[in-house]
């Protein structure tokens, strides 16, 4: 809700990344993870990925649809105009919620 980027620790806490590694170790860690996946049955990996895709695709489509509705509301709002004006005038915005 803040619009700020997530740092690695927060992304890990939210479950968006599998592992945190020291700087410069990302490629090595990714290759190690890939090797672990490759040790599993190709069929099991394939059907698991398909199942996961089915689980997340519907909520993802609903999420994008909801995002489009929200974006349209923002783009036609007085707050959008105020935000742009405040930025150009280098002042804090005076939000109205409209």
N, CA, C and O atoms as a MOPAC input file, in Angstrom:
PM7 MOZYME 1SCF
protein

 N      0.81200 1    -1.19100 1     0.00000 1
 C      0.00000 1     0.00000 1     0.00000 1
 C      0.85900 1     1.26000 1     0.00000 1
 O      0.36500 1     2.34100 1    -0.32100 1
 N      2.13300 1     1.13800 1     0.35400 1
 C      2.98900 1     2.31800 1     0.39900 1
 C      3.55800 1     2.66100 1    -0.97000 1
 O      3.95000 1     3.80300 1    -1.20800 1
 N      3.60700 1     1.69700 1    -1.86300 1
 C      4.22700 1     1.92200 1    -3.16100 1
 C      5.73600 1     1.81600 1    -3.10800 1
 O      6.41000 1     1.99300 1    -4.12300 1
 N      6.27000 1     1.53000 1    -1.93600 1
 C      7.72200 1     1.40000 1    -1.78600 1
 C      8.16000 1    -0.00800 1    -2.19500 1
 O      7.40200 1    -0.96600 1    -2.04500 1
 N      9.37200 1    -0.12700 1    -2.70800 1
 C      9.88100 1    -1.45900 1    -3.05200 1
 C     10.05000 1    -2.32400 1    -1.80500 1
 O     10.27100 1    -1.80900 1    -0.70800 1
 N      9.94700 1    -3.62700 1    -1.98000 1
 C     10.19600 1    -4.57400 1    -0.89400 1
 C     11.67800 1    -4.89300 1    -0.86400 1
 O     12.29200 1    -5.10500 1    -1.90900 1
 N     12.25800 1    -4.92800 1     0.33300 1
 C     13.63600 1    -5.39500 1     0.41300 1
 C     13.61700 1    -6.92300 1     0.49400 1
 O     12.56000 1    -7.53300 1     0.65400 1
 N     14.78800 1    -7.52100 1     0.38200 1
 C     14.88800 1    -8.98300 1     0.32700 1
 C     14.33000 1    -9.64600 1     1.57700 1
 O     13.64800 1   -10.66600 1     1.48500 1
 N     14.61600 1    -9.07200 1     2.75500 1
 C     14.11500 1    -9.68100 1     3.99200 1
 C     12.59200 1    -9.71000 1     4.03000 1
 O     11.99800 1   -10.70900 1     4.43600 1
 N     11.96400 1    -8.62400 1     3.61100 1
 C     10.50200 1    -8.56600 1     3.61300 1
 C      9.92300 1    -9.53800 1     2.58400 1
 O      8.93300 1   -10.21800 1     2.85800 1
 N     10.53600 1    -9.60400 1     1.40600 1
 C     10.07300 1   -10.53500 1     0.37700 1
 C     10.17400 1   -11.97800 1     0.87700 1
 O      9.29900 1   -12.79800 1     0.59700 1
 N     11.23700 1   -12.28500 1     1.61100 1
 C     11.41000 1   -13.62400 1     2.17600 1
 C     10.33100 1   -13.89900 1     3.22400 1
 O      9.73200 1   -14.97500 1     3.24300 1
 N     10.09100 1   -12.92300 1     4.09000 1
 C      9.07800 1   -13.06600 1     5.13600 1
 C      7.69500 1   -13.32500 1     4.53100 1
 O      6.90800 1   -14.09900 1     5.07500 1
 N      7.40900 1   -12.68000 1     3.42000 1
 C      6.11600 1   -12.84900 1     2.75600 1
 C      6.03500 1   -14.12300 1     1.91800 1
 O      4.97600 1   -14.45600 1     1.38600 1
 N      7.15300 1   -14.82800 1     1.80400 1
 C      7.16500 1   -16.06400 1     1.02700 1
 C      7.30800 1   -15.84700 1    -0.46500 1
 O      6.97800 1   -16.73000 1    -1.25600 1
 N      7.79600 1   -14.68500 1    -0.85500 1
 C      7.94900 1   -14.39000 1    -2.27500 1
 C      9.27500 1   -14.88800 1    -2.84600 1
 O      9.42900 1   -15.00000 1    -4.06200 1
 N     10.22500 1   -15.18400 1    -1.97200 1
 C     11.50400 1   -15.76500 1    -2.38600 1
 C     11.79100 1   -16.97700 1    -1.50600 1
 O     11.37200 1   -17.02300 1    -0.35000 1
 N     12.51100 1   -17.96300 1    -2.05700 1
 C     12.79500 1   -19.20400 1    -1.33900 1
 C     13.93900 1   -19.07500 1    -0.35300 1
 O     13.91600 1   -19.69400 1     0.71100 1
 N     14.93200 1   -18.28200 1    -0.69500 1
 C     16.15300 1   -18.27700 1     0.08600 1
 C     16.83700 1   -16.91700 1    -0.04500 1
 O     16.80800 1   -16.29200 1    -1.10500 1
 N     17.44400 1   -16.47800 1     1.03700 1
 C     18.27400 1   -15.27700 1     1.00500 1
 C     19.72800 1   -15.72200 1     1.00800 1
 O     20.12200 1   -16.57500 1     1.80400 1
 N     20.51500 1   -15.14800 1     0.12400 1
 C     21.92900 1   -15.50500 1     0.04500 1
 C     22.78000 1   -14.24600 1     0.10600 1
 O     22.29200 1   -13.13400 1    -0.09500 1
 N     24.03700 1   -14.44100 1     0.38200 1
 C     24.97100 1   -13.32100 1     0.44800 1
 C     25.13300 1   -12.70600 1    -0.94100 1
 O     24.98500 1   -13.39800 1    -1.94800 1
 N     25.43600 1   -11.41300 1    -0.99600 1
 C     25.67400 1   -10.76500 1    -2.29700 1
 C     26.72700 1   -11.54300 1    -3.10900 1
 O     27.74500 1   -11.98700 1    -2.57800 1
 N     26.44700 1   -11.68700 1    -4.39000 1
 C     27.35600 1   -12.40500 1    -5.27800 1
 C     27.10500 1   -13.90200 1    -5.34500 1
 O     27.74800 1   -14.59600 1    -6.13300 1
 N     26.17000 1   -14.42500 1    -4.52200 1
 C     25.88600 1   -15.86100 1    -4.49600 1
 C     24.55200 1   -16.22700 1    -5.14900 1
 O     24.16300 1   -17.39500 1    -5.13700 1
 N     23.86100 1   -15.26400 1    -5.70900 1
 C     22.51900 1   -15.53700 1    -6.24300 1
 C     22.54600 1   -16.57000 1    -7.36400 1
 O     21.73300 1   -17.49500 1    -7.37100 1
 N     23.46900 1   -16.42600 1    -8.30700 1
 C     23.50700 1   -17.37000 1    -9.42700 1
 C     23.84900 1   -18.77700 1    -8.94700 1
 O     23.23200 1   -19.74900 1    -9.38400 1
 N     24.81800 1   -18.89200 1    -8.06100 1
 C     25.19200 1   -20.19800 1    -7.52400 1
 C     24.01900 1   -20.83600 1    -6.78800 1
 O     23.73300 1   -22.01900 1    -6.97300 1
 N     23.34700 1   -20.05400 1    -5.96100 1
 C     22.19900 1   -20.57900 1    -5.21500 1
 C     21.07700 1   -21.00200 1    -6.15700 1
 O     20.42600 1   -22.02200 1    -5.93200 1
 N     20.85200 1   -20.22100 1    -7.20900 1
 C     19.80600 1   -20.56500 1    -8.17000 1
 C     20.13900 1   -21.86800 1    -8.89100 1
 O     19.26100 1   -22.70300 1    -9.10900 1
 N     21.39600 1   -22.04000 1    -9.25600 1
 C     21.80600 1   -23.27800 1    -9.92000 1
 C     21.69900 1   -24.47200 1    -8.98000 1
 O     21.33600 1   -25.56700 1    -9.41000 1
 N     22.01400 1   -24.27100 1    -7.68800 1
 C     21.86200 1   -25.34300 1    -6.70600 1
 C     20.39300 1   -25.73300 1    -6.55600 1
 O     20.06600 1   -26.91700 1    -6.48200 1
 N     19.51200 1   -24.73600 1    -6.51100 1
 C     18.07700 1   -25.01000 1    -6.41400 1
 C     17.58500 1   -25.74500 1    -7.66300 1
 O     16.80600 1   -26.69300 1    -7.56400 1
 N     18.04000 1   -25.30600 1    -8.82900 1
 C     17.65200 1   -25.97400 1   -10.07600 1
 C     18.13200 1   -27.42300 1   -10.09100 1
 O     17.41100 1   -28.31200 1   -10.54400 1
 N     19.34200 1   -27.66200 1    -9.59800 1
 C     19.86400 1   -29.03200 1    -9.54700 1
 C     19.00700 1   -29.89500 1    -8.63000 1
 O     18.75200 1   -31.06000 1    -8.93300 1
 N     18.56200 1   -29.33500 1    -7.51900 1
 C     17.69300 1   -30.07800 1    -6.60000 1
 C     16.37900 1   -30.43700 1    -7.28400 1
 O     15.89300 1   -31.56000 1    -7.15400 1
 N     15.81000 1   -29.48600 1    -8.00800 1
 C     14.56000 1   -29.75400 1    -8.73000 1
 C     14.79100 1   -30.83600 1    -9.77900 1
 O     13.94700 1   -31.71200 1    -9.96700 1
 N     15.93600 1   -30.77500 1   -10.46400 1
 C     16.23200 1   -31.75100 1   -11.52300 1
 C     16.44900 1   -33.16400 1   -10.98900 1
 O     16.36400 1   -34.12800 1   -11.75000 1
 N     16.72600 1   -33.29900 1    -9.70600 1
 C     16.87900 1   -34.63400 1    -9.11200 1
 C     15.53500 1   -35.32700 1    -8.94900 1
 O     15.48900 1   -36.54100 1    -8.75400 1
 N     14.45700 1   -34.58600 1    -9.02500 1
 C     13.11800 1   -35.15000 1    -8.86700 1
 C     12.62700 1   -35.73600 1   -10.18100 1
 O     13.19200 1   -35.48200 1   -11.24500 1
 N     11.58500 1   -36.50700 1   -10.08700 1
 C     10.97800 1   -37.10600 1   -11.27100 1
 C     10.50800 1   -36.01500 1   -12.22600 1
 O      9.78600 1   -35.10700 1   -11.81200 1
 N     10.90700 1   -36.08600 1   -13.50900 1
 C     10.44100 1   -35.08600 1   -14.47700 1
 C      8.91400 1   -35.03800 1   -14.56000 1
 O      8.33100 1   -33.96400 1   -14.70400 1
 N      8.27700 1   -36.19600 1   -14.47100 1
 C      6.82000 1   -36.23300 1   -14.51700 1
 C      6.23800 1   -35.52000 1   -13.30100 1
 O      5.30900 1   -34.72400 1   -13.43700 1
 N      6.77900 1   -35.80000 1   -12.10100 1
 C      6.27200 1   -35.17100 1   -10.88400 1
 C      6.44300 1   -33.66400 1   -10.93500 1
 O      5.54600 1   -32.91900 1   -10.54100 1
 N      7.59900 1   -33.21100 1   -11.42000 1
 C      7.84800 1   -31.76500 1   -11.52800 1
 C      6.86100 1   -31.15400 1   -12.51800 1
 O      6.26600 1   -30.11100 1   -12.24500 1
 N      6.68900 1   -31.79800 1   -13.65400 1
 C      5.81200 1   -31.27100 1   -14.69700 1
 C      4.36300 1   -31.17200 1   -14.24300 1
 O      3.73500 1   -30.12600 1   -14.40900 1
 N      3.82500 1   -32.24800 1   -13.67200 1
 C      2.42000 1   -32.20600 1   -13.25900 1
 C      2.22800 1   -31.27400 1   -12.06300 1
 O      1.17300 1   -30.65500 1   -11.92500 1
 N      3.23300 1   -31.17100 1   -11.20300 1
 C      3.14300 1   -30.23500 1   -10.07300 1
 C      3.09600 1   -28.80100 1   -10.56800 1
 O      2.31100 1   -27.99300 1   -10.07200 1
 N      3.93200 1   -28.48400 1   -11.54300 1
 C      3.91600 1   -27.12800 1   -12.10600 1
 C      2.57700 1   -26.82400 1   -12.78200 1
 O      2.05300 1   -25.71700 1   -12.66000 1
 N      2.03000 1   -27.80700 1   -13.49200 1
 C      0.71700 1   -27.59200 1   -14.13100 1
 C     -0.37000 1   -27.37400 1   -13.09000 1
 O     -1.22900 1   -26.50800 1   -13.25800 1
 N     -0.33800 1   -28.15500 1   -12.01600 1
 C     -1.34100 1   -28.00400 1   -10.95300 1
 C     -1.21400 1   -26.63200 1   -10.30500 1
 O     -2.21500 1   -25.95800 1   -10.06500 1
 N      0.00200 1   -26.22800 1   -10.02800 1
 C      0.22800 1   -24.91100 1    -9.43000 1
 C     -0.27000 1   -23.80400 1   -10.34800 1
 O     -0.88500 1   -22.84300 1    -9.88500 1
 N     -0.01400 1   -23.92900 1   -11.62500 1
 C     -0.48700 1   -22.92600 1   -12.58700 1
 C     -2.01500 1   -22.83300 1   -12.56200 1
 O     -2.57000 1   -21.73500 1   -12.61000 1
 N     -2.69500 1   -23.98000 1   -12.48800 1
 C     -4.16300 1   -23.96200 1   -12.43200 1
 C     -4.65200 1   -23.29900 1   -11.15500 1
 O     -5.65000 1   -22.57900 1   -11.16900 1
 N     -3.95600 1   -23.54000 1   -10.05600 1
 C     -4.37000 1   -22.96800 1    -8.77400 1
 C     -4.23900 1   -21.44700 1    -8.78800 1
 O     -5.10900 1   -20.74700 1    -8.27000 1
 N     -3.17000 1   -20.93700 1    -9.37000 1
 C     -2.92900 1   -19.49300 1    -9.30400 1
 C     -3.49400 1   -18.71300 1   -10.48600 1
 O     -3.65100 1   -17.49600 1   -10.39000 1
 N     -3.80200 1   -19.37100 1   -11.58800 1
 C     -4.21700 1   -18.62300 1   -12.77800 1
 C     -5.56700 1   -17.94600 1   -12.60800 1
 O     -5.72500 1   -16.79800 1   -13.02200 1
 N     -6.54000 1   -18.61500 1   -12.01400 1
 C     -7.84900 1   -17.98700 1   -11.84300 1
 C     -7.77300 1   -16.79000 1   -10.90600 1
 O     -8.25100 1   -15.71400 1   -11.26600 1
 N     -7.18600 1   -16.93500 1    -9.70600 1
 C     -7.07500 1   -15.74900 1    -8.85000 1
 C     -6.25600 1   -14.64000 1    -9.51500 1
 O     -6.52100 1   -13.45700 1    -9.30300 1
 N     -5.26000 1   -15.02500 1   -10.32000 1
 C     -4.44300 1   -14.03200 1   -11.00500 1
 C     -5.30100 1   -13.23800 1   -11.99000 1
 O     -5.19300 1   -12.01300 1   -12.05900 1
 N     -6.14300 1   -13.92300 1   -12.74600 1
 C     -7.01400 1   -13.24200 1   -13.70100 1
 C     -7.98100 1   -12.29900 1   -12.97400 1
 O     -8.21000 1   -11.17400 1   -13.41800 1
 N     -8.54400 1   -12.76700 1   -11.85500 1
 C     -9.43300 1   -11.89900 1   -11.08000 1
 C     -8.66800 1   -10.71200 1   -10.52100 1
 O     -9.18700 1    -9.59800 1   -10.46800 1
 N     -7.44000 1   -10.95500 1   -10.10700 1
 C     -6.61100 1    -9.86800 1    -9.57900 1
 C     -6.32300 1    -8.80900 1   -10.62400 1
 O     -6.40600 1    -7.61500 1   -10.33800 1
 N     -5.98200 1    -9.24000 1   -11.84300 1
 C     -5.71600 1    -8.26600 1   -12.90600 1
 C     -6.98700 1    -7.49900 1   -13.27200 1
 O     -6.93100 1    -6.30200 1   -13.55100 1
 N     -8.12100 1    -8.17900 1   -13.27100 1
 C     -9.38800 1    -7.50800 1   -13.56200 1
 C     -9.68200 1    -6.45400 1   -12.50600 1
 O    -10.08100 1    -5.33600 1   -12.83400 1
 N     -9.48500 1    -6.80800 1   -11.23300 1
 C     -9.70300 1    -5.84600 1   -10.15300 1
 C     -8.72600 1    -4.68600 1   -10.24900 1
 O     -9.08100 1    -3.54400 1    -9.95700 1
 N     -7.49800 1    -4.97300 1   -10.65700 1
 C     -6.49800 1    -3.91700 1   -10.82400 1
 C     -6.91300 1    -2.95200 1   -11.92700 1
 O     -6.74000 1    -1.74100 1   -11.78600 1
 N     -7.45300 1    -3.46800 1   -13.01600 1
 C     -7.91300 1    -2.61500 1   -14.11600 1
 C     -9.03800 1    -1.68800 1   -13.65700 1
 O     -9.06100 1    -0.51300 1   -14.02300 1
 N     -9.96900 1    -2.21000 1   -12.86000 1
 C    -11.06900 1    -1.39500 1   -12.33900 1
 C    -10.51700 1    -0.29300 1   -11.43600 1
 O    -10.92800 1     0.86300 1   -11.54100 1
 N     -9.58700 1    -0.65000 1   -10.55100 1
 C     -8.99700 1     0.33200 1    -9.64200 1
 C     -8.22000 1     1.39300 1   -10.41300 1
 O     -8.32100 1     2.58200 1   -10.10900 1
 N     -7.45200 1     0.97100 1   -11.40300 1
 C     -6.67600 1     1.91700 1   -12.20900 1
 C     -7.58800 1     2.90000 1   -12.92400 1
 O     -7.30000 1     4.09600 1   -12.96600 1
 N     -8.68600 1     2.40700 1   -13.48600 1
 C     -9.63000 1     3.29800 1   -14.17900 1
 C    -10.19800 1     4.32600 1   -13.20900 1
 O    -10.32900 1     5.49800 1   -13.55900 1
 N    -10.53500 1     3.90300 1   -11.99600 1
 C    -11.07500 1     4.84100 1   -11.00400 1
 C    -10.04000 1     5.89400 1   -10.63800 1
 O    -10.37100 1     7.07300 1   -10.51000 1
 N     -8.81100 1     5.48300 1   -10.47100 1
 C     -7.74300 1     6.42900 1   -10.12500 1
 C     -7.52100 1     7.42200 1   -11.25900 1
 O     -7.37900 1     8.62100 1   -11.01900 1
 N     -7.49100 1     6.93100 1   -12.48300 1
 C     -7.19900 1     7.80200 1   -13.62700 1
 C     -8.26200 1     8.86600 1   -13.86300 1
 O     -7.97100 1     9.91100 1   -14.44600 1
 N     -9.49300 1     8.61500 1   -13.41600 1
 C    -10.52800 1     9.63400 1   -13.61300 1
 C    -10.80800 1    10.42600 1   -12.33200 1
 O    -11.81600 1    11.12600 1   -12.24400 1
 N     -9.92500 1    10.31900 1   -11.34900 1
 C    -10.15900 1    10.97300 1   -10.06100 1
 C     -9.56400 1    12.37900 1    -9.99100 1
 O     -8.63200 1    12.72300 1   -10.71700 1
 N    -10.13400 1    13.16800 1    -9.09700 1
 C     -9.57100 1    14.48600 1    -8.80200 1
 C     -8.22600 1    14.33200 1    -8.09600 1
 O     -7.34500 1    15.17800 1    -8.25000 1
 N     -8.06200 1    13.26000 1    -7.32400 1
 C     -6.79300 1    13.03000 1    -6.63800 1
 C     -5.64800 1    12.82100 1    -7.63200 1
 O     -4.51700 1    13.22400 1    -7.36100 1
 N     -5.93100 1    12.19700 1    -8.77500 1
 C     -4.88600 1    12.03700 1    -9.79500 1
 C     -4.41700 1    13.39800 1   -10.26900 1
 O     -3.21600 1    13.65200 1   -10.36400 1
 N     -5.36400 1    14.26900 1   -10.56600 1
 C     -5.02800 1    15.61200 1   -11.03100 1
 C     -4.25400 1    16.36500 1    -9.95100 1
 O     -3.27300 1    17.04600 1   -10.24900 1
 N     -4.69200 1    16.24600 1    -8.70600 1
 C     -4.01300 1    16.90500 1    -7.59600 1
 C     -2.60400 1    16.35200 1    -7.40200 1
 O     -1.67300 1    17.11200 1    -7.13700 1
 N     -2.44200 1    15.04400 1    -7.53100 1
 C     -1.12500 1    14.43300 1    -7.37700 1
 C     -0.13600 1    14.94300 1    -8.40500 1
 O      1.01700 1    15.22900 1    -8.07900 1
 N     -0.58000 1    15.05600 1    -9.63700 1
 C      0.28200 1    15.57000 1   -10.70100 1
 C      0.61800 1    17.03500 1   -10.44500 1
 O      1.77300 1    17.44400 1   -10.56000 1
 N     -0.40400 1    17.82400 1   -10.09700 1
 C     -0.17000 1    19.25100 1    -9.82400 1
 C      0.80100 1    19.43300 1    -8.66000 1
 O      1.71100 1    20.25800 1    -8.73600 1
 N      0.61500 1    18.67900 1    -7.59700 1
 C      1.48900 1    18.79200 1    -6.42800 1
 C      2.92400 1    18.42900 1    -6.79500 1
 O      3.86700 1    19.09100 1    -6.36100 1
 N      3.08500 1    17.39300 1    -7.58300 1
 C      4.42200 1    16.99000 1    -8.01600 1
 C      5.08200 1    18.09700 1    -8.82500 1
 O      6.23100 1    18.45800 1    -8.57000 1
 N      4.36000 1    18.63400 1    -9.79600 1
 C      4.91800 1    19.68800 1   -10.65400 1
 C      5.21100 1    20.96900 1    -9.87400 1
 O      6.16100 1    21.69000 1   -10.18100 1
 N      4.39100 1    21.24200 1    -8.87000 1
 C      4.58100 1    22.44200 1    -8.04900 1
 C      5.50300 1    22.20400 1    -6.85800 1
 O      5.75100 1    23.10600 1    -6.05800 1
 N      6.00900 1    20.96700 1    -6.75300 1
 C      6.94400 1    20.60100 1    -5.67500 1
 C      6.38300 1    20.92000 1    -4.28700 1
 O      7.03000 1    21.56200 1    -3.45900 1
 N      5.13700 1    20.43800 1    -4.06500 1
 C      4.47800 1    20.65200 1    -2.77900 1
 C      3.76900 1    19.37300 1    -2.37100 1
 O      3.52200 1    18.50600 1    -3.20900 1
 N      3.43900 1    19.24500 1    -1.09100 1
 C      2.67600 1    18.06100 1    -0.67700 1
 C      1.28000 1    18.09300 1    -1.29000 1
 O      0.68600 1    19.16500 1    -1.41100 1
 N      0.75200 1    16.94500 1    -1.67700 1
 C     -0.60200 1    16.92100 1    -2.23400 1
 C     -1.65900 1    17.17600 1    -1.17200 1
 O     -1.46300 1    16.87700 1     0.00600 1
 N     -2.77900 1    17.73200 1    -1.60300 1
 C     -3.94800 1    17.92800 1    -0.74100 1
 C     -5.04700 1    16.99000 1    -1.25800 1
 O     -5.86800 1    17.36500 1    -2.09500 1
 N     -5.03300 1    15.76800 1    -0.73600 1
 C     -5.96100 1    14.74200 1    -1.19500 1
 C     -7.39200 1    15.03000 1    -0.75500 1
 O     -7.62300 1    15.52000 1     0.35000 1
 N     -8.34400 1    14.72400 1    -1.62200 1
 C     -9.75700 1    14.89300 1    -1.29100 1
 C    -10.50600 1    13.57300 1    -1.23800 1
 O    -11.62700 1    13.50400 1    -0.73200 1
 N     -9.87800 1    12.52000 1    -1.76600 1
 C    -10.56500 1    11.22700 1    -1.80900 1
 C    -11.60200 1    11.14200 1    -2.90200 1
 O    -12.45300 1    10.25300 1    -2.88500 1
 N    -11.54400 1    12.04800 1    -3.84600 1
 C    -12.50100 1    12.04200 1    -4.97000 1
 C    -11.76700 1    11.93600 1    -6.28400 1
 O    -12.39500 1    11.91600 1    -7.34200 1

